[in-house]
Amino acid sequence: MKSWYNKNDCQHLNAYQAYYPVPVAAMLWCGVPPDEVQEELNRITPHPYIRGVFTHPFIPCFEVRCRIIHDAIERGALPASRENGKVTNEHIAPERRHVSREHLRAWIAKEHPADKPEFLFDEIERKTHAAINADAFRALQADRDAARAELERAKAWAADTIREMDALRGERDSLRAMVERMNIPGERAETTYLNIIGAMLALMLGKSPAGKPQSIYDNQAAIIAALLGHYEGKPGISARTLEEKFAAAKRSLTAT
């Protein structure tokens, strides 16, 4: 038995008849390709009790759809004709009933919207909910595609912006490190500066071997007062800072 349900070729629609006998319509509705319909019709047998209804040994839905089409014709839901294709309200023998492509398509779309056969409906129509027509679906599809394109542009912009921000952060961190290296001396340099300050402080407050003062300043407070008098306002020149640095210089000089 051949498999028809994975085929997407719709080229046969252009050359197919506009009117179908009920068994042909049922066979196509079951998914049989048009060029294989006659082959499968050769396998069918008449239903023992219902005129115009047939069974197929391998296609269970065939008999069911024959019945459904006949029922729709008999209750007036699906217009029918004889072999000439002219729709009539007169009684038509079940074996002679034909349905037009247009009427069959409209009837299936109305009464069986979830079961749209490929020979009557294109891919978009088969995937579209019954409450949405093909034009509305295409419009929604176009809007979706436009939104996707806009989203891709936004993603690209965001990626570029993030790269620029990462580069700026890198430059910022590099500059910060440079500034910190410039402003904060290393441990060895700090010790050197403190030792120099401690030695100068000791020299200014010390006396010569003969017992004479080596500067005009009698104590640390006088030195601080003089520094403030000449350089107050300069970075690091404040009473508190000078006292802290002088104390650290004395400790450093003693330790080394």
Secondary structure, DSSP 8 states (H G I E B T S, - for coil): ----TT----GGGGGS-SEEEHHHHHHHHTT--HHHHHHHHTT-EE-SSSTT-EE-SS-HHHHHHHHHHHHHHHTTSS--B-TT--B-SS---GGG-EEEHHHHHHHHHHH-TT---TTTS-HHHHHS-TTS-HHHHHHHHHHHHHHHHHHHHHHHHHHHHHHHHHHHHHHHHHHHHHHHHHHS--HHHHHHHHHHHHHHHHHHH-B-TTS-BSSS--SHHHHHHHHHHHHTTSTT-SHHHHHHHHHHHHHHHHH-
